[in-house]
């Protein structure tokens, strides 16, 4: 659950930054963009791309970061209970 939350928050922040600096691109995913759309798009054309491999790597990355944070938090709570 924490990995999903971290992934979602980082992706939304990255998307907001990119949309503020480049007005016609719409990425999803951080650190790897697994989805990118751009516009304006002519009718009948594809103006987006998706990379499932980058999505898997993003999930693994954020799962690892989440596990590291939970482990560090548990160690911190264990030390504070001993004092």
mmCIF file as gemmi writes it, N, C-alpha and C atoms, coordinates in Angstrom:
data_model
loop_
_atom_site.group_PDB
_atom_site.id
_atom_site.type_symbol
_atom_site.label_atom_id
_atom_site.label_alt_id
_atom_site.label_comp_id
_atom_site.label_asym_id
_atom_site.label_entity_id
_atom_site.label_seq_id
_atom_site.pdbx_PDB_ins_code
_atom_site.Cartn_x
_atom_site.Cartn_y
_atom_site.Cartn_z
_atom_site.occupancy
_atom_site.B_iso_or_equiv
_atom_site.pdbx_formal_charge
_atom_site.auth_seq_id
_atom_site.auth_asym_id
_atom_site.pdbx_PDB_model_num
ATOM 1 N N . UNK Axp A 1 ? 0.816 -1.195 0 1 0 ? 1 A 1
ATOM 2 C CA . UNK Axp A 1 ? 0 0 0 1 0 ? 1 A 1
ATOM 3 C C . UNK Axp A 1 ? 0.866 1.267 0 1 0 ? 1 A 1
ATOM 4 N N . UNK Axp A 2 ? 1.923 1.233 0.789 1 0 ? 2 A 1
ATOM 5 C CA . UNK Axp A 2 ? 2.791 2.408 0.853 1 0 ? 2 A 1
ATOM 6 C C . UNK Axp A 2 ? 3.508 2.617 -0.481 1 0 ? 2 A 1
ATOM 7 N N . UNK Axp A 3 ? 3.856 1.525 -1.164 1 0 ? 3 A 1
ATOM 8 C CA . UNK Axp A 3 ? 4.507 1.638 -2.474 1 0 ? 3 A 1
ATOM 9 C C . UNK Axp A 3 ? 3.57 2.3 -3.48 1 0 ? 3 A 1
ATOM 10 N N . UNK Axp A 4 ? 2.301 1.933 -3.459 1 0 ? 4 A 1
ATOM 11 C CA . UNK Axp A 4 ? 1.323 2.531 -4.371 1 0 ? 4 A 1
ATOM 12 C C . UNK Axp A 4 ? 1.174 4.022 -4.081 1 0 ? 4 A 1
ATOM 13 N N . UNK Axp A 5 ? 1.096 4.38 -2.795 1 0 ? 5 A 1
ATOM 14 C CA . UNK Axp A 5 ? 0.944 5.785 -2.421 1 0 ? 5 A 1
ATOM 15 C C . UNK Axp A 5 ? 2.171 6.596 -2.848 1 0 ? 5 A 1
ATOM 16 N N . UNK Axp A 6 ? 3.37 6.066 -2.6 1 0 ? 6 A 1
ATOM 17 C CA . UNK Axp A 6 ? 4.593 6.771 -3.008 1 0 ? 6 A 1
ATOM 18 C C . UNK Axp A 6 ? 4.668 6.93 -4.524 1 0 ? 6 A 1
ATOM 19 N N . UNK Axp A 7 ? 4.31 5.878 -5.233 1 0 ? 7 A 1
ATOM 20 C CA . UNK Axp A 7 ? 4.322 5.936 -6.694 1 0 ? 7 A 1
ATOM 21 C C . UNK Axp A 7 ? 3.327 6.96 -7.213 1 0 ? 7 A 1
ATOM 22 N N . UNK Axp A 8 ? 2.137 6.952 -6.658 1 0 ? 8 A 1
ATOM 23 C CA . UNK Axp A 8 ? 1.096 7.879 -7.104 1 0 ? 8 A 1
ATOM 24 C C . UNK Axp A 8 ? 1.482 9.334 -6.823 1 0 ? 8 A 1
ATOM 25 N N . UNK Axp A 9 ? 1.962 9.6 -5.615 1 0 ? 9 A 1
ATOM 26 C CA . UNK Axp A 9 ? 2.337 10.97 -5.248 1 0 ? 9 A 1
ATOM 27 C C . UNK Axp A 9 ? 3.506 11.458 -6.102 1 0 ? 9 A 1
ATOM 28 N N . UNK Axp A 10 ? 4.539 10.645 -6.252 1 0 ? 10 A 1
ATOM 29 C CA . UNK Axp A 10 ? 5.698 11.083 -7.048 1 0 ? 10 A 1
ATOM 30 C C . UNK Axp A 10 ? 5.319 11.276 -8.51 1 0 ? 10 A 1
ATOM 31 N N . UNK Axp A 11 ? 4.466 10.403 -9.027 1 0 ? 11 A 1
ATOM 32 C CA . UNK Axp A 11 ? 4.032 10.528 -10.41 1 0 ? 11 A 1
ATOM 33 C C . UNK Axp A 11 ? 3.214 11.799 -10.624 1 0 ? 11 A 1
ATOM 34 N N . UNK Axp A 12 ? 2.334 12.109 -9.705 1 0 ? 12 A 1
ATOM 35 C CA . UNK Axp A 12 ? 1.518 13.314 -9.825 1 0 ? 12 A 1
ATOM 36 C C . UNK Axp A 12 ? 2.377 14.577 -9.71 1 0 ? 12 A 1
ATOM 37 N N . UNK Axp A 13 ? 3.354 14.574 -8.817 1 0 ? 13 A 1
ATOM 38 C CA . UNK Axp A 13 ? 4.249 15.729 -8.698 1 0 ? 13 A 1
ATOM 39 C C . UNK Axp A 13 ? 5.082 15.907 -9.968 1 0 ? 13 A 1
ATOM 40 N N . UNK Axp A 14 ? 5.588 14.796 -10.512 1 0 ? 14 A 1
ATOM 41 C CA . UNK Axp A 14 ? 6.359 14.87 -11.75 1 0 ? 14 A 1
ATOM 42 C C . UNK Axp A 14 ? 5.489 15.357 -12.898 1 0 ? 14 A 1
ATOM 43 N N . UNK Axp A 15 ? 4.258 14.846 -12.966 1 0 ? 15 A 1
ATOM 44 C CA . UNK Axp A 15 ? 3.321 15.26 -14.014 1 0 ? 15 A 1
ATOM 45 C C . UNK Axp A 15 ? 3.027 16.763 -13.913 1 0 ? 15 A 1
ATOM 46 N N . UNK Axp A 16 ? 2.813 17.251 -12.692 1 0 ? 16 A 1
ATOM 47 C CA . UNK Axp A 16 ? 2.537 18.676 -12.495 1 0 ? 16 A 1
ATOM 48 C C . UNK Axp A 16 ? 3.733 19.524 -12.926 1 0 ? 16 A 1
ATOM 49 N N . UNK Axp A 17 ? 4.936 19.078 -12.589 1 0 ? 17 A 1
ATOM 50 C CA . UNK Axp A 17 ? 6.134 19.813 -12.975 1 0 ? 17 A 1
ATOM 51 C C . UNK Axp A 17 ? 6.283 19.853 -14.506 1 0 ? 17 A 1
ATOM 52 N N . UNK Axp A 18 ? 6.137 18.704 -15.152 1 0 ? 18 A 1
ATOM 53 C CA . UNK Axp A 18 ? 6.288 18.639 -16.608 1 0 ? 18 A 1
ATOM 54 C C . UNK Axp A 18 ? 5.213 19.471 -17.295 1 0 ? 18 A 1
ATOM 55 N N . UNK Axp A 19 ? 3.981 19.365 -16.828 1 0 ? 19 A 1
ATOM 56 C CA . UNK Axp A 19 ? 2.894 20.129 -17.454 1 0 ? 19 A 1
ATOM 57 C C . UNK Axp A 19 ? 3.074 21.626 -17.253 1 0 ? 19 A 1
ATOM 58 N N . UNK Axp A 20 ? 3.723 22.031 -16.155 1 0 ? 20 A 1
ATOM 59 C CA . UNK Axp A 20 ? 3.966 23.452 -15.914 1 0 ? 20 A 1
ATOM 60 C C . UNK Axp A 20 ? 5.085 23.991 -16.808 1 0 ? 20 A 1
ATOM 61 N N . UNK Axp A 21 ? 6.044 23.125 -17.164 1 0 ? 21 A 1
ATOM 62 C CA . UNK Axp A 21 ? 7.173 23.591 -17.969 1 0 ? 21 A 1
ATOM 63 C C . UNK Axp A 21 ? 7.005 23.296 -19.458 1 0 ? 21 A 1
ATOM 64 N N . UNK Axp A 22 ? 6.332 22.196 -19.789 1 0 ? 22 A 1
ATOM 65 C CA . UNK Axp A 22 ? 6.078 21.834 -21.197 1 0 ? 22 A 1
ATOM 66 C C . UNK Axp A 22 ? 4.573 21.639 -21.316 1 0 ? 22 A 1
ATOM 67 N N . UNK Axp A 23 ? 3.91 22.526 -22.004 1 0 ? 23 A 1
ATOM 68 C CA . UNK Axp A 23 ? 2.448 22.579 -21.938 1 0 ? 23 A 1
ATOM 69 C C . UNK Axp A 23 ? 1.722 21.461 -22.669 1 0 ? 23 A 1
ATOM 70 N N . UNK Axp A 24 ? 2.367 20.757 -23.587 1 0 ? 24 A 1
ATOM 71 C CA . UNK Axp A 24 ? 1.606 19.792 -24.381 1 0 ? 24 A 1
ATOM 72 C C . UNK Axp A 24 ? 2.026 18.335 -24.192 1 0 ? 24 A 1
ATOM 73 N N . UNK Axp A 25 ? 2.654 17.991 -23.078 1 0 ? 25 A 1
ATOM 74 C CA . UNK Axp A 25 ? 2.97 16.594 -22.762 1 0 ? 25 A 1
ATOM 75 C C . UNK Axp A 25 ? 2.352 16.227 -21.424 1 0 ? 25 A 1
ATOM 76 N N . UNK Axp A 26 ? 1.931 14.972 -21.31 1 0 ? 26 A 1
ATOM 77 C CA . UNK Axp A 26 ? 1.229 14.512 -20.122 1 0 ? 26 A 1
ATOM 78 C C . UNK Axp A 26 ? 1.782 13.152 -19.685 1 0 ? 26 A 1
ATOM 79 N N . UNK Axp A 27 ? 2.854 13.141 -18.868 1 0 ? 27 A 1
ATOM 80 C CA . UNK Axp A 27 ? 3.471 11.874 -18.472 1 0 ? 27 A 1
ATOM 81 C C . UNK Axp A 27 ? 2.81 11.254 -17.238 1 0 ? 27 A 1
ATOM 82 N N . UNK Axp A 28 ? 3.001 9.953 -17.093 1 0 ? 28 A 1
ATOM 83 C CA . UNK Axp A 28 ? 2.646 9.233 -15.867 1 0 ? 28 A 1
ATOM 84 C C . UNK Axp A 28 ? 3.814 8.33 -15.538 1 0 ? 28 A 1
ATOM 85 N N . UNK Axp A 29 ? 4.178 8.289 -14.272 1 0 ? 29 A 1
ATOM 86 C CA . UNK Axp A 29 ? 5.261 7.433 -13.83 1 0 ? 29 A 1
ATOM 87 C C . UNK Axp A 29 ? 6.489 8.222 -13.452 1 0 ? 29 A 1
ATOM 88 N N . UNK Axp A 30 ? 7.097 7.838 -12.346 1 0 ? 30 A 1
ATOM 89 C CA . UNK Axp A 30 ? 8.361 8.427 -11.909 1 0 ? 30 A 1
ATOM 90 C C . UNK Axp A 30 ? 9.09 7.379 -11.087 1 0 ? 30 A 1
ATOM 91 N N . UNK Axp A 31 ? 10.33 7.082 -11.312 1 0 ? 31 A 1
ATOM 92 C CA . UNK Axp A 31 ? 11.317 7.779 -12.117 1 0 ? 31 A 1
ATOM 93 C C . UNK Axp A 31 ? 11.259 7.444 -13.608 1 0 ? 31 A 1
ATOM 94 N N . UNK Axp A 32 ? 10.56 6.388 -13.989 1 0 ? 32 A 1
ATOM 95 C CA . UNK Axp A 32 ? 10.441 6.055 -15.411 1 0 ? 32 A 1
ATOM 96 C C . UNK Axp A 32 ? 9.028 6.371 -15.887 1 0 ? 32 A 1
ATOM 97 N N . UNK Axp A 33 ? 8.919 7.055 -17.001 1 0 ? 33 A 1
ATOM 98 C CA . UNK Axp A 33 ? 7.604 7.385 -17.555 1 0 ? 33 A 1
ATOM 99 C C . UNK Axp A 33 ? 7.054 6.17 -18.277 1 0 ? 33 A 1
ATOM 100 N N . UNK Axp A 34 ? 6.037 5.53 -17.694 1 0 ? 34 A 1
ATOM 101 C CA . UNK Axp A 34 ? 5.462 4.367 -18.355 1 0 ? 34 A 1
ATOM 102 C C . UNK Axp A 34 ? 4.321 4.751 -19.293 1 0 ? 34 A 1
ATOM 103 N N . UNK Axp A 35 ? 3.815 5.976 -19.192 1 0 ? 35 A 1
ATOM 104 C CA . UNK Axp A 35 ? 2.781 6.457 -20.1 1 0 ? 35 A 1
ATOM 105 C C . UNK Axp A 35 ? 3.075 7.9 -20.449 1 0 ? 35 A 1
ATOM 106 N N . UNK Axp A 36 ? 2.948 8.229 -21.716 1 0 ? 36 A 1
ATOM 107 C CA . UNK Axp A 36 ? 3.165 9.599 -22.168 1 0 ? 36 A 1
ATOM 108 C C . UNK Axp A 36 ? 2.145 9.912 -23.255 1 0 ? 36 A 1
ATOM 109 N N . UNK Axp A 37 ? 1.467 11.018 -23.087 1 0 ? 37 A 1
ATOM 110 C CA . UNK Axp A 37 ? 0.533 11.508 -24.103 1 0 ? 37 A 1
ATOM 111 C C . UNK Axp A 37 ? 0.959 12.92 -24.47 1 0 ? 37 A 1
ATOM 112 N N . UNK Axp A 38 ? 0.643 13.307 -25.687 1 0 ? 38 A 1
ATOM 113 C CA . UNK Axp A 38 ? 0.99 14.656 -26.134 1 0 ? 38 A 1
ATOM 114 C C . UNK Axp A 38 ? -0.108 15.171 -27.046 1 0 ? 38 A 1
ATOM 115 N N . UNK Axp A 39 ? -0.115 16.441 -27.234 1 0 ? 39 A 1
ATOM 116 C CA . UNK Axp A 39 ? -1.154 17.032 -28.063 1 0 ? 39 A 1
ATOM 117 C C . UNK Axp A 39 ? -0.721 18.398 -28.531 1 0 ? 39 A 1
ATOM 118 N N . UNK Axp A 40 ? -1.465 19.065 -29.326 1 0 ? 40 A 1
ATOM 119 C CA . UNK Axp A 40 ? -2.765 18.645 -29.856 1 0 ? 40 A 1
ATOM 120 C C . UNK Axp A 40 ? -2.603 17.494 -30.837 1 0 ? 40 A 1
ATOM 121 N N . UNK Axp A 41 ? -3.612 16.678 -30.916 1 0 ? 41 A 1
ATOM 122 C CA . UNK Axp A 41 ? -3.566 15.464 -31.712 1 0 ? 41 A 1
ATOM 123 C C . UNK Axp A 41 ? -4.593 15.535 -32.835 1 0 ? 41 A 1
ATOM 124 N N . UNK Axp A 42 ? -4.166 15.194 -34.049 1 0 ? 42 A 1
ATOM 125 C CA . UNK Axp A 42 ? -5.083 15.169 -35.183 1 0 ? 42 A 1
ATOM 126 C C . UNK Axp A 42 ? -6.063 14.008 -35.019 1 0 ? 42 A 1
ATOM 127 N N . UNK Axp A 43 ? -7.282 14.147 -35.466 1 0 ? 43 A 1
ATOM 128 C CA . UNK Axp A 43 ? -8.25 13.047 -35.38 1 0 ? 43 A 1
ATOM 129 C C . UNK Axp A 43 ? -7.751 11.792 -36.103 1 0 ? 43 A 1
ATOM 130 N N . UNK Axp A 44 ? -7.918 10.656 -35.455 1 0 ? 44 A 1
ATOM 131 C CA . UNK Axp A 44 ? -7.533 9.392 -36.052 1 0 ? 44 A 1
ATOM 132 C C . UNK Axp A 44 ? -6.08 9.006 -35.856 1 0 ? 44 A 1
ATOM 133 N N . UNK Axp A 45 ? -5.301 9.799 -35.13 1 0 ? 45 A 1
ATOM 134 C CA . UNK Axp A 45 ? -3.9 9.466 -34.881 1 0 ? 45 A 1
ATOM 135 C C . UNK Axp A 45 ? -3.713 9.099 -33.417 1 0 ? 45 A 1
ATOM 136 N N . UNK Axp A 46 ? -2.646 8.383 -33.153 1 0 ? 46 A 1
ATOM 137 C CA . UNK Axp A 46 ? -2.318 7.982 -31.784 1 0 ? 46 A 1
ATOM 138 C C . UNK Axp A 46 ? -1.301 8.969 -31.233 1 0 ? 46 A 1
ATOM 139 N N . UNK Axp A 47 ? -1.649 9.606 -30.149 1 0 ? 47 A 1
ATOM 140 C CA . UNK Axp A 47 ? -0.768 10.602 -29.541 1 0 ? 47 A 1
ATOM 141 C C . UNK Axp A 47 ? -0.414 10.199 -28.109 1 0 ? 47 A 1
ATOM 142 N N . UNK Axp A 48 ? -0.165 8.923 -27.919 1 0 ? 48 A 1
ATOM 143 C CA . UNK Axp A 48 ? 0.25 8.44 -26.602 1 0 ? 48 A 1
ATOM 144 C C . UNK Axp A 48 ? 1.046 7.162 -26.773 1 0 ? 48 A 1
ATOM 145 N N . UNK Axp A 49 ? 1.829 6.837 -25.743 1 0 ? 49 A 1
ATOM 146 C CA . UNK Axp A 49 ? 2.569 5.58 -25.747 1 0 ? 49 A 1
ATOM 147 C C . UNK Axp A 49 ? 2.608 5.028 -24.332 1 0 ? 49 A 1
ATOM 148 N N . UNK Axp A 50 ? 2.669 3.709 -24.236 1 0 ? 50 A 1
ATOM 149 C CA . UNK Axp A 50 ? 2.687 3.009 -22.957 1 0 ? 50 A 1
ATOM 150 C C . UNK Axp A 50 ? 3.817 1.987 -22.987 1 0 ? 50 A 1
ATOM 151 N N . UNK Axp A 51 ? 4.552 1.878 -21.864 1 0 ? 51 A 1
ATOM 152 C CA . UNK Axp A 51 ? 5.632 0.919 -21.748 1 0 ? 51 A 1
ATOM 153 C C . UNK Axp A 51 ? 5.408 0.107 -20.473 1 0 ? 51 A 1
ATOM 154 N N . UNK Axp A 52 ? 4.956 -1.125 -20.609 1 0 ? 52 A 1
ATOM 155 C CA . UNK Axp A 52 ? 4.675 -1.99 -19.462 1 0 ? 52 A 1
ATOM 156 C C . UNK Axp A 52 ? 5.914 -2.354 -18.67 1 0 ? 52 A 1
ATOM 157 N N . UNK Axp A 53 ? 7.056 -2.464 -19.358 1 0 ? 53 A 1
ATOM 158 C CA . UNK Axp A 53 ? 8.305 -2.776 -18.657 1 0 ? 53 A 1
ATOM 159 C C . UNK Axp A 53 ? 8.674 -1.666 -17.682 1 0 ? 53 A 1
ATOM 160 N N . UNK Axp A 54 ? 8.517 -0.414 -18.096 1 0 ? 54 A 1
ATOM 161 C CA . UNK Axp A 54 ? 8.787 0.712 -17.199 1 0 ? 54 A 1
ATOM 162 C C . UNK Axp A 54 ? 7.808 0.725 -16.025 1 0 ? 54 A 1
ATOM 163 N N . UNK Axp A 55 ? 6.569 0.328 -16.26 1 0 ? 55 A 1
ATOM 164 C CA . UNK Axp A 55 ? 5.597 0.242 -15.17 1 0 ? 55 A 1
ATOM 165 C C . UNK Axp A 55 ? 6.045 -0.791 -14.143 1 0 ? 55 A 1
ATOM 166 N N . UNK Axp A 56 ? 6.486 -1.953 -14.591 1 0 ? 56 A 1
ATOM 167 C CA . UNK Axp A 56 ? 6.973 -2.993 -13.674 1 0 ? 56 A 1
ATOM 168 C C . UNK Axp A 56 ? 8.186 -2.495 -12.895 1 0 ? 56 A 1
ATOM 169 N N . UNK Axp A 57 ? 9.11 -1.84 -13.58 1 0 ? 57 A 1
ATOM 170 C CA . UNK Axp A 57 ? 10.294 -1.302 -12.894 1 0 ? 57 A 1
ATOM 171 C C . UNK Axp A 57 ? 9.915 -0.221 -11.874 1 0 ? 57 A 1
ATOM 172 N N . UNK Axp A 58 ? 8.953 0.627 -12.204 1 0 ? 58 A 1
ATOM 173 C CA . UNK Axp A 58 ? 8.483 1.638 -11.251 1 0 ? 58 A 1
ATOM 174 C C . UNK Axp A 58 ? 7.882 0.979 -10.01 1 0 ? 58 A 1
ATOM 175 N N . UNK Axp A 59 ? 7.066 -0.051 -10.207 1 0 ? 59 A 1
ATOM 176 C CA . UNK Axp A 59 ? 6.453 -0.746 -9.065 1 0 ? 59 A 1
ATOM 177 C C . UNK Axp A 59 ? 7.529 -1.38 -8.191 1 0 ? 59 A 1
ATOM 178 N N . UNK Axp A 60 ? 8.51 -2.027 -8.803 1 0 ? 60 A 1
ATOM 179 C CA . UNK Axp A 60 ? 9.608 -2.629 -8.032 1 0 ? 60 A 1
ATOM 180 C C . UNK Axp A 60 ? 10.393 -1.554 -7.29 1 0 ? 60 A 1
ATOM 181 N N . UNK Axp A 61 ? 10.685 -0.454 -7.953 1 0 ? 61 A 1
ATOM 182 C CA . UNK Axp A 61 ? 11.428 0.641 -7.334 1 0 ? 61 A 1
ATOM 183 C C . UNK Axp A 61 ? 10.696 1.178 -6.107 1 0 ? 61 A 1
ATOM 184 N N . UNK Axp A 62 ? 9.405 1.501 -6.265 1 0 ? 62 A 1
ATOM 185 C CA . UNK Axp A 62 ? 8.666 2.078 -5.15 1 0 ? 62 A 1
ATOM 186 C C . UNK Axp A 62 ? 8.363 1.063 -4.067 1 0 ? 62 A 1
ATOM 187 N N . UNK Axp A 63 ? 8.233 -0.22 -4.421 1 0 ? 63 A 1
ATOM 188 C CA . UNK Axp A 63 ? 8.07 -1.262 -3.408 1 0 ? 63 A 1
ATOM 189 C C . UNK Axp A 63 ? 9.333 -1.347 -2.556 1 0 ? 63 A 1
ATOM 190 N N . UNK Axp A 64 ? 10.507 -1.259 -3.191 1 0 ? 64 A 1
ATOM 191 C CA . UNK Axp A 64 ? 11.778 -1.285 -2.454 1 0 ? 64 A 1
ATOM 192 C C . UNK Axp A 64 ? 11.912 -0.066 -1.549 1 0 ? 64 A 1
ATOM 193 N N . UNK Axp A 65 ? 11.585 1.1 -2.05 1 0 ? 65 A 1
ATOM 194 C CA . UNK Axp A 65 ? 11.655 2.322 -1.236 1 0 ? 65 A 1
ATOM 195 C C . UNK Axp A 65 ? 10.683 2.221 -0.054 1 0 ? 65 A 1
ATOM 196 N N . UNK Axp A 66 ? 9.473 1.735 -0.304 1 0 ? 66 A 1
ATOM 197 C CA . UNK Axp A 66 ? 8.489 1.565 0.766 1 0 ? 66 A 1
ATOM 198 C C . UNK Axp A 66 ? 8.966 0.582 1.822 1 0 ? 66 A 1
ATOM 199 N N . UNK Axp A 67 ? 9.564 -0.533 1.393 1 0 ? 67 A 1
ATOM 200 C CA . UNK Axp A 67 ? 10.082 -1.52 2.346 1 0 ? 67 A 1
ATOM 201 C C . UNK Axp A 67 ? 11.208 -0.916 3.181 1 0 ? 67 A 1
ATOM 202 N N . UNK Axp A 68 ? 12.074 -0.13 2.554 1 0 ? 68 A 1
ATOM 203 C CA . UNK Axp A 68 ? 13.16 0.527 3.269 1 0 ? 68 A 1
ATOM 204 C C . UNK Axp A 68 ? 12.616 1.507 4.305 1 0 ? 68 A 1
ATOM 205 N N . UNK Axp A 69 ? 11.598 2.29 3.94 1 0 ? 69 A 1
ATOM 206 C CA . UNK Axp A 69 ? 11.007 3.25 4.881 1 0 ? 69 A 1
ATOM 207 C C . UNK Axp A 69 ? 10.315 2.548 6.042 1 0 ? 69 A 1
ATOM 208 N N . UNK Axp A 70 ? 9.579 1.489 5.762 1 0 ? 70 A 1
ATOM 209 C CA . UNK Axp A 70 ? 8.904 0.748 6.833 1 0 ? 70 A 1
ATOM 210 C C . UNK Axp A 70 ? 9.925 0.116 7.763 1 0 ? 70 A 1
ATOM 211 N N . UNK Axp A 71 ? 10.982 -0.458 7.202 1 0 ? 71 A 1
ATOM 212 C CA . UNK Axp A 71 ? 12.036 -1.056 8.025 1 0 ? 71 A 1
ATOM 213 C C . UNK Axp A 71 ? 12.703 -0.003 8.917 1 0 ? 71 A 1
ATOM 214 N N . UNK Axp A 72 ? 13.008 1.146 8.349 1 0 ? 72 A 1
ATOM 215 C CA . UNK Axp A 72 ? 13.614 2.219 9.139 1 0 ? 72 A 1
ATOM 216 C C . UNK Axp A 72 ? 12.684 2.734 10.219 1 0 ? 72 A 1
ATOM 217 N N . UNK Axp A 73 ? 11.391 2.838 9.913 1 0 ? 73 A 1
ATOM 218 C CA . UNK Axp A 73 ? 10.415 3.288 10.898 1 0 ? 73 A 1
ATOM 219 C C . UNK Axp A 73 ? 10.285 2.28 12.038 1 0 ? 73 A 1
ATOM 220 N N . UNK Axp A 74 ? 10.309 0.983 11.71 1 0 ? 74 A 1
ATOM 221 C CA . UNK Axp A 74 ? 10.214 -0.041 12.749 1 0 ? 74 A 1
ATOM 222 C C . UNK Axp A 74 ? 11.443 -0.018 13.641 1 0 ? 74 A 1
ATOM 223 N N . UNK Axp A 75 ? 12.619 0.183 13.067 1 0 ? 75 A 1
ATOM 224 C CA . UNK Axp A 75 ? 13.844 0.288 13.871 1 0 ? 75 A 1
ATOM 225 C C . UNK Axp A 75 ? 13.774 1.513 14.773 1 0 ? 75 A 1
ATOM 226 N N . UNK Axp A 76 ? 13.283 2.633 14.25 1 0 ? 76 A 1
ATOM 227 C CA . UNK Axp A 76 ? 13.157 3.856 15.033 1 0 ? 76 A 1
ATOM 228 C C . UNK Axp A 76 ? 12.182 3.66 16.184 1 0 ? 76 A 1
ATOM 229 N N . UNK Axp A 77 ? 11.039 3.029 15.931 1 0 ? 77 A 1
ATOM 230 C CA . UNK Axp A 77 ? 10.057 2.776 16.987 1 0 ? 77 A 1
ATOM 231 C C . UNK Axp A 77 ? 10.592 1.813 18.025 1 0 ? 77 A 1
ATOM 232 N N . UNK Axp A 78 ? 11.386 0.824 17.604 1 0 ? 78 A 1
ATOM 233 C CA . UNK Axp A 78 ? 11.988 -0.137 18.532 1 0 ? 78 A 1
ATOM 234 C C . UNK Axp A 78 ? 12.991 0.541 19.453 1 0 ? 78 A 1
ATOM 235 N N . UNK Axp A 79 ? 13.766 1.472 18.928 1 0 ? 79 A 1
ATOM 236 C CA . UNK Axp A 79 ? 14.73 2.199 19.75 1 0 ? 79 A 1
ATOM 237 C C . UNK Axp A 79 ? 14.051 3.135 20.725 1 0 ? 79 A 1
ATOM 238 N N . UNK Axp A 80 ? 12.959 3.762 20.299 1 0 ? 80 A 1
ATOM 239 C CA . UNK Axp A 80 ? 12.268 4.704 21.186 1 0 ? 80 A 1
ATOM 240 C C . UNK Axp A 80 ? 11.539 3.977 22.312 1 0 ? 80 A 1
ATOM 241 N N . UNK Axp A 81 ? 11.11 2.748 22.106 1 0 ? 81 A 1
ATOM 242 C CA . UNK Axp A 81 ? 10.452 1.964 23.158 1 0 ? 81 A 1
ATOM 243 C C . UNK Axp A 81 ? 11.438 1.492 24.206 1 0 ? 81 A 1
ATOM 244 N N . UNK Axp A 82 ? 12.69 1.303 23.818 1 0 ? 82 A 1
ATOM 245 C CA . UNK Axp A 82 ? 13.718 0.822 24.747 1 0 ? 82 A 1
ATOM 246 C C . UNK Axp A 82 ? 14.196 1.937 25.675 1 0 ? 82 A 1
ATOM 247 N N . UNK Axp A 83 ? 13.983 3.174 25.347 1 0 ? 83 A 1
ATOM 248 C CA . UNK Axp A 83 ? 14.476 4.297 26.169 1 0 ? 83 A 1
ATOM 249 C C . UNK Axp A 83 ? 13.409 4.82 27.06 1 0 ? 83 A 1
